[in-house]
């Protein structure tokens, strides 16, 4: 792990450009940083793009993974990197401290504008990390634009893939697009919601009761529709469910105009 990143994660502090130390926030955890670094290093990708910089932890992991790759270049999109008192240039400062400033191209625009401009300019990428605004629509737009620039065989990683909004985009990619799961972190069970804990308890202890109820007229359909794909085992079958999922693009988009698979 990069020494600057290791220092940040251990101390839970980030150094500002003016030398102050502020609490680390909105960062990937150590296991995800190591996961990203390993995926980038083992894949040998050189042209990388990241949506969302914050304090720079994921960018440091990606840059470290590509350290030995010739001509490695990392594009970062973040419209609020210099906003005060939010990120205050901290992410870019960490990259400079780690010696990666000359490998970074920074775009201070919303992702839907920046990615569209990059696509219009004919840019191509081998790896993308999507960690911007986490609503379903913004995440889906980020993926749509990234896909148009990603080489066949390239990788796209989703941060917070276990969030409800992001997981739906991840499930869409897995079921509707020409992508396969390349690597995925295991689920963090400690992060399960109280509602899911209740469900799991009922399923384990009262499975027979649920099974009997499901056989009543009309009840089975309601129960099936009420339980999410993650709880039905769909995500496990697809290799999803953890905080970070990496897909490999297997071909360019060749869907019919009316293509759709429920997800």
C-alpha positions in Angstrom: 0.0 0.0 0.0 1.2 3.5 -0.8 2.8 5.1 2.3 0.6 8.2 2.1 -2.5 6.2 1.9 -1.4 3.9 4.7 -0.7 6.9 6.9 -4.2 8.3 6.2 -6.0 5.1 6.9 -4.1 4.3 10.1 -4.4 7.8 11.6 -7.9 8.5 10.1 -6.6 12.0 9.3 -5.9 13.8 6.1 -3.4 16.6 5.5 -4.7 19.8 3.9 -2.7 21.8 1.4 -1.9 24.4 4.2 -0.5 21.7 6.6 -3.5 21.1 8.9 -4.8 17.6 9.8 -8.5 17.0 9.4 -10.6 13.9 10.1 -10.7 11.5 7.2 -14.2 11.1 5.7 -16.0 9.6 2.7 -13.1 7.3 2.0 -12.8 3.7 0.9 -11.8 1.4 3.8 -8.4 -0.4 3.9 -9.7 -3.6 2.5 -11.3 -1.9 -0.5 -8.2 0.1 -1.1 -6.1 -3.1 -1.2 -8.7 -4.7 -3.4 -8.6 -1.8 -6.0 -4.8 -1.7 -6.0 -4.6 -5.4 -6.6 -7.1 -5.4 -9.4 -5.4 -2.5 -11.2 -1.9 -4.0 -10.7 -2.8 -7.5 -11.9 -4.8 -6.2 -14.9 -1.9 -4.0 -16.1 -4.3 -1.2 -17.0 -2.8 2.2 -18.0 -5.7 4.5 -19.0 -7.9 4.9 -15.9 -10.7 7.2 -15.0 -12.4 7.8 -11.6 -15.6 9.6 -10.8 -15.3 11.1 -7.3 -12.1 12.1 -5.6 -12.9 13.4 -2.1 -9.8 13.0 0.1 -8.0 10.8 -2.4 -7.9 7.3 -0.9 -9.3 5.4 -3.9 -7.2 7.5 -6.3 -4.0 6.7 -4.3 -4.9 3.0 -4.5 -5.5 3.1 -8.2 -2.3 5.1 -8.9 -0.3 2.8 -6.7 -1.6 -0.2 -8.6 -0.5 1.3 -11.9 2.8 2.6 -10.6 4.8 0.1 -12.7 2.6 0.3 -15.8 4.3 2.3 -18.6 2.5 5.5 -19.6 -0.1 5.1 -16.8 -2.5 8.1 -16.8 -5.4 8.7 -14.4 -8.3 11.0 -15.1 -10.3 12.2 -12.1 -13.7 13.9 -12.3 -14.9 15.8 -9.2 -16.8 19.1 -9.3 -16.4 19.8 -5.6 -12.7 19.0 -5.0 -11.8 22.6 -4.2 -15.1 23.4 -2.4 -14.7 24.7 1.2 -15.0 23.4 3.8 -15.7 20.1 2.1 -12.7 18.7 0.3 -10.6 21.8 0.0 -8.2 20.3 -2.5 -7.2 17.5 -0.1 -7.4 14.7 -2.6 -5.2 16.3 -5.1 -2.8 17.3 -2.4 -2.4 13.6 -1.3 -1.7 12.5 -4.9 1.0 15.2 -5.1 2.5 14.1 -1.8 2.7 10.5 -3.1 4.4 11.6 -6.3 1.5 11.0 -8.7 0.8 14.6 -9.7 2.3 14.1 -13.2 0.1 11.1 -13.9 -3.2 12.8 -13.0 -5.6 14.7 -15.2 -8.2 16.5 -13.1 -11.6 17.7 -14.4 -13.6 20.0 -12.1 -17.0 19.3 -13.7 -20.1 17.2 -12.8 -19.6 13.7 -14.2 -22.4 13.9 -16.7 -20.7 16.8 -18.3 -17.1 15.7 -17.9 -17.7 12.1 -19.1 -19.8 13.3 -22.1 -17.0 15.7 -23.1 -14.3 13.0 -22.8 -16.5 10.7 -24.9 -17.0 13.4 -27.5 -13.2 13.9 -27.7 -12.7 10.2 -28.5 -11.0 9.2 -25.2 -10.7 5.5 -24.4 -10.1 3.8 -21.0 -9.1 0.4 -19.7 -10.4 0.9 -16.2 -13.0 3.0 -14.5 -14.0 3.5 -10.9 -17.5 4.9 -10.3 -17.8 6.6 -7.0 -19.8 9.8 -7.6 -23.3 10.8 -6.6 -24.8 7.6 -5.4 -28.4 7.9 -6.6 -29.6 5.3 -9.1 -30.0 7.8 -12.0 -26.6 9.4 -11.5 -24.8 6.1 -11.1 -26.5 4.7 -14.2 -25.6 7.8 -16.3 -22.0 7.5 -15.1 -21.9 3.8 -16.2 -23.6 4.6 -19.5 -21.0 7.2 -20.4 -18.1 5.1 -19.1 -19.3 2.1 -21.2 -19.0 4.2 -24.4 -15.3 4.8 -23.7 -14.3 1.5 -22.1 -12.3 -0.8 -24.3 -13.6 -4.4 -24.8 -11.8 -6.3 -22.1 -11.6 -3.2 -19.9 -12.8 -3.1 -16.3 -15.4 -1.0 -14.5 -15.6 -1.0 -10.7 -18.5 0.2 -8.6 -17.9 1.6 -5.1 -20.6 1.0 -2.5 -22.1 -1.7 -4.6 -24.0 -2.9 -1.6 -26.0 0.4 -1.3 -29.6 -0.1 -2.5 -29.3 2.6 -5.2 -25.9 1.4 -6.6 -26.8 -2.3 -6.3 -29.6 -1.8 -8.7 -27.3 -0.4 -11.3 -24.8 -3.2 -10.6 -27.6 -5.8 -11.1 -28.7 -4.1 -14.3 -25.1 -4.3 -15.7 -24.9 -8.0 -14.7 -28.2 -8.9 -16.3 -28.6 -6.6 -19.3 -25.2 -5.7 -20.6 -22.2 -7.5 -22.1 -20.2 -7.6 -18.9 -19.1 -10.4 -16.5 -18.0 -10.2 -12.9 -14.2 -9.9 -12.9 -13.7 -9.6 -9.1 -15.9 -8.8 -6.2 -15.4 -8.1 -2.5 -17.4 -10.4 -0.1 -20.4 -8.8 1.6 -19.8 -7.0 4.9 -22.3 -8.8 7.1 -21.8 -6.3 9.9 -23.3 -3.7 7.6 -26.6 -5.4 7.2 -29.6 -3.3 8.1 -31.8 -4.1 11.1 -34.6 -5.0 8.7 -32.5 -7.6 7.0 -31.4 -9.0 10.4 -35.1 -9.4 11.2 -35.8 -11.1 7.9 -32.9 -13.5 8.3 -34.0 -14.4 11.7 -37.6 -15.1 10.5 -36.3 -17.0 7.5 -34.1 -19.2 9.7 -36.4 -19.8 12.7 -39.8 -19.5 11.0 -39.1 -20.8 7.5 -41.9 -23.3 7.7 -44.3 -20.6 8.7 -43.3 -18.5 5.7 -43.5 -21.5 3.4 -47.0 -22.3 4.6 -48.1 -18.7 4.1 -46.6 -18.6 0.7 -49.0 -21.4 -0.4 -52.1 -19.3 0.5 -53.9 -17.8 -2.5 -52.3 -14.6 -3.6 -49.8 -14.5 -0.7 -46.9 -16.2 -2.6 -46.8 -13.5 -5.2 -46.8 -10.7 -2.5 -44.0 -12.4 -0.6 -41.9 -12.9 -3.7 -42.3 -9.3 -4.8 -41.6 -8.0 -1.3 -38.3 -9.8 -0.8 -35.4 -8.1 -2.7 -33.2 -9.9 -5.2 -30.4 -9.9 -2.7 -32.5 -11.8 -0.2 -33.8 -14.2 -2.9 -30.2 -15.2 -3.6 -30.1 -13.5 -7.0 -27.1 -11.3 -6.1 -25.2 -14.4 -4.8 -25.8 -16.2 -8.0 -24.5 -13.3 -10.0 -21.5 -12.9 -7.8 -22.7 -9.6 -6.3 -23.4 -8.2 -2.8 -20.1 -6.8 -1.6 -19.0 -3.1 -1.2 -17.0 -3.2 -4.5 -17.7 -5.1 -7.7 -15.6 -5.1 -10.8 -17.0 -6.0 -14.2 -15.1 -6.9 -17.4 -16.6 -5.7 -20.7 -16.9 -8.7 -23.1 -18.1 -6.9 -26.2 -19.5 -3.7 -27.6 -23.2 -3.0 -27.1 -25.2 -5.1 -29.7 -28.6 -5.1 -28.0 -31.9 -4.7 -30.0 -33.6 -1.4 -29.6 -36.3 -3.0 -27.4 -34.0 -5.2 -25.3 -34.8 -5.6 -21.6 -34.3 -8.2 -18.9 -35.9 -7.7 -15.5 -33.3 -7.0 -12.8 
